[in-house]
Amino acid sequence: MRLLAIVLALLIIVLQWPLWVGKGSWLRAWQLDQQLSEQQSKNEKLKARNDALAAEVRDLKAGTDAIEERARNELGMIRRDEVFMQVLERRASTPASGVTAATVPN
């Protein structure tokens, strides 16, 4: 009788082995679920990026405001009747007269 119980216990273990450790196991299903959730989050980020790019393309095709803004910011273009003024800040490290401390006699 004891031998029969051991044989049946081993049979149950052998039958459940693929369920817990095999190719279609719970562990593998859990890993695939984790990979699926990671991929879905990546897809959401990429979809948001694609939506932003699609909106920019629509703006460029539909109106001139986006084109004008890009031309001003990226290419430095101005309109025909505008005056461009560039203000340069003086650096604190160089003297205003152009004479350095090494050339001034003591």
C-alpha positions, 0 to 999 in steps of 0.5 A: 500500500505504501509503495502504491502511494509513492508511485501515485505521488510520483505520477502526480509530480510527473504529470504536473511538471510541464504545468509548472516548469515546461514550455507552457508553464505558469512561469513562462506565462508570467514572463510573457505577461511582463514582456507584454506590459513592457512592450505596451508601455513602449508602444504608448510612448512611440504612439505619443511621439508619432502623434506629435510628429503627425501634428507637426506635419499637418501644421507644416502642410496646412498653414504658413505659421509653422513654416515661418516659425521654423524659418526664423528659429532654425534658419535665422530668416527675417521678413522683407520689412523687418530689421534684425538686431543682434545684441552681444554681451561683453564677456567679463573675463576679457578687458574692454580695451583689449589689453591683457594683464600680462602686457601692462608694465609694473 
